[in-house]
Amino acid sequence: MSSRKNLKKQINDSITLLFTDVVVYKTYIANADTDAADKIIDKLAEIQDEFLSRMNVTEGKETKGRIKNYFKKLKADFQKAINLIDKDIKQLP
């Protein structure tokens, strides 16, 4: 149970860091592309909702390996999503 709690915390912390980067960009950069930044913020909210809802899946408890593989895939998918958002943030003018 605590590993789920830690993973949820990691998801929230990662999203918060990226969100903070975008807000700082919008606030302190002259001539910031606010439309692109708003789209990134929307993507961040969608990613957070998606992965936190995927965390709450309870089926498959009977098979230990199935749960382990599910969370490995969830972590890998989350890392891919975060990397894509990070690239989008780096491409902001």
Helices and strands as residue ranges (DSSP letters): H 2-28, H 34-55, H 64-90
